[in-house]
Amino acid sequence: MKIVGLSGSKVGSKTRTAMDYTMKAIADNYPDIEITLLDLADYDIQFSDGRNYLEYEGDTGLVTKTLMEADAIIIGTPVFQASIPATLKNIFDLLPQNAFRDKVVSIIVTAGSSKHYLIAEQQLKPILAYMKAQIVQTYVFIEEKDFQRKEIIDDDVLFRIERLVEDTIVLTETYTEIRAKKEAQYDF
């Protein structure tokens, strides 16, 4: 199983911090799973111009191909101006409409206050559903007060991250089994 963590912003540290905790939870509890963390701050991503994702080269091609090869994706996003960052939206625009078909996608949101807790529901989940993702329904919402010196200080947040990791893996295994049984029904 391949799980890709996507830290969806070029600025700030909180989303990356949350994604580091998430990747560590996978590595510690599921050592057989192949994990990759893509932090958009580390890549020079082109703006989408409508080409097929396979036609992009460099960092853009690497990021899109890595996402397309994943079995599951954990998206970390901050909330800026009551919305997801343009860098994350651009990643969605670079991918085909059915990019997340047969993939499980889960969400971690970092925000300055609790006022933005519905951004995942109203903006991110509709995009993921349109792209055919199997969405882990519960997501982790982390506020400014849960961080201190680039560390998560709230044990409940850490517990929710571990639960999100578990839910993501169980759902991925379940969908993989269902697809295998479905495909076994065909005689070719």
C-alpha positions in Angstrom: 0.0 0.0 0.0 1.2 3.5 -0.9 0.1 6.5 1.1 1.0 10.0 0.1 0.8 12.9 2.4 0.2 16.2 0.7 1.0 19.4 2.6 -1.0 21.8 0.5 0.7 25.2 1.1 3.9 27.0 0.3 3.8 29.2 3.5 3.5 28.6 7.2 4.5 25.7 9.4 1.4 24.4 11.1 0.2 22.2 8.2 3.6 20.7 7.7 3.9 20.1 11.4 0.6 18.2 11.4 1.6 16.3 8.4 4.9 15.3 10.0 3.0 13.9 13.0 0.7 12.0 10.6 3.6 10.5 8.6 5.3 9.5 11.9 2.0 7.8 13.1 1.9 5.8 9.9 5.6 4.8 10.1 5.4 3.9 13.8 2.2 1.9 13.6 2.3 0.5 10.0 5.9 0.0 9.1 5.0 -2.1 6.0 3.2 0.8 4.3 5.2 2.9 1.8 4.8 6.5 2.7 5.8 9.7 0.9 5.3 13.3 2.1 4.9 16.0 -0.6 5.2 19.4 0.9 4.3 22.0 -1.8 6.8 24.4 -0.2 9.6 22.1 -1.4 8.5 22.1 -5.1 8.3 24.5 -7.9 4.8 23.7 -9.3 3.6 25.1 -12.6 0.1 26.5 -13.0 -2.3 24.2 -14.7 -2.7 24.9 -18.4 -5.0 22.1 -19.3 -2.4 19.5 -20.4 -2.5 15.9 -19.4 -0.7 15.4 -16.1 1.8 13.1 -17.8 3.0 15.9 -20.0 4.3 18.0 -17.2 8.0 17.6 -16.3 10.1 18.5 -13.3 8.5 19.1 -9.9 5.0 19.4 -11.4 5.3 16.0 -13.1 6.8 14.4 -10.0 4.1 15.6 -7.7 1.2 14.7 -10.0 2.6 11.3 -10.9 3.2 10.5 -7.2 -0.4 11.4 -6.3 -1.7 9.3 -9.2 0.3 6.2 -8.1 -0.9 6.4 -4.5 -3.5 4.1 -3.0 -4.4 6.7 -0.4 -3.8 10.4 0.1 -3.8 12.4 3.3 -4.3 16.1 2.4 -3.2 18.7 4.9 -4.4 22.2 4.2 -4.4 25.5 6.0 -7.3 27.8 5.8 -6.5 31.2 4.2 -9.2 33.9 3.9 -11.9 31.3 4.6 -10.7 29.0 1.8 -8.1 26.4 0.7 -4.8 27.8 -0.6 -4.4 28.4 -4.4 -1.4 26.1 -4.4 -3.6 23.1 -3.3 -6.4 24.1 -5.8 -3.8 24.2 -8.6 -2.8 20.6 -7.7 -6.4 19.5 -8.2 -6.5 21.4 -11.5 -3.3 19.6 -12.8 -4.9 16.2 -12.2 -7.6 14.6 -14.4 -11.3 14.7 -13.3 -11.2 11.0 -12.2 -7.8 11.3 -10.5 -8.9 9.9 -7.2 -11.1 7.0 -8.4 -10.2 4.0 -6.3 -8.2 6.1 -3.9 -9.1 6.9 -0.3 -8.5 10.5 0.6 -8.5 11.9 4.2 -8.1 15.5 5.4 -6.3 17.5 8.0 -7.1 21.2 8.3 -5.2 23.8 10.2 -6.8 27.1 10.9 -6.4 30.2 13.1 -9.8 29.8 14.8 -12.8 27.5 15.0 -14.7 29.8 12.7 -13.3 27.9 9.7 -14.2 24.4 10.7 -16.6 24.0 7.7 -14.1 24.8 5.0 -13.4 21.1 4.5 -17.1 20.3 4.3 -18.0 23.1 2.0 -15.0 23.4 -0.2 -12.6 20.5 -0.1 -15.0 17.5 0.1 -17.0 18.6 -2.9 -13.8 18.9 -5.0 -12.7 15.4 -3.8 -16.1 13.9 -4.5 -16.1 15.4 -8.0 -12.7 13.8 -8.6 -14.2 10.4 -7.5 -12.3 10.0 -4.1 -13.5 7.7 -1.4 -13.4 10.3 1.4 -12.8 9.4 5.0 -15.8 11.3 6.4 -14.2 12.5 9.7 -11.3 14.9 9.3 -8.9 16.4 11.8 -9.4 20.1 12.4 -6.5 21.8 14.3 -6.6 25.3 15.6 -3.8 27.8 16.4 -4.2 27.2 20.1 -3.2 23.5 19.6 0.3 24.4 18.5 3.3 25.7 20.4 6.8 26.2 19.0 6.1 24.0 15.9 4.7 21.2 18.0 1.2 19.9 18.6 0.5 20.3 22.3 -3.1 19.0 22.5 -3.2 15.2 23.2 -6.7 15.0 21.7 -5.4 16.3 18.4 -2.7 13.6 18.4 -5.3 11.0 19.2 -7.5 12.3 16.3 -4.5 12.1 13.9 -3.8 8.5 14.9 -7.5 7.7 14.4 -7.5 9.3 11.0 -4.5 7.3 10.0 -6.2 4.1 11.2 -9.4 5.0 9.4 -7.5 5.8 6.2 -5.7 2.5 6.2 -8.7 0.3 7.1 -10.8 2.0 4.4 -8.1 1.6 1.8 -7.7 -2.1 2.7 -11.5 -2.6 2.6 -11.9 -0.9 -0.8 -9.0 -2.9 -2.2 -10.6 -6.2 -1.1 -14.0 -5.2 -2.5 -12.4 -4.3 -5.9 -10.4 -7.6 -5.9 -13.6 -9.6 -5.4 -15.4 -7.6 -8.0 -12.6 -8.1 -10.6 -12.5 -11.9 -9.7 -16.0 -12.2 -11.0 -14.8 -11.5 -14.6 -13.3 -14.4 -16.6 -10.6 -12.5 -18.4 
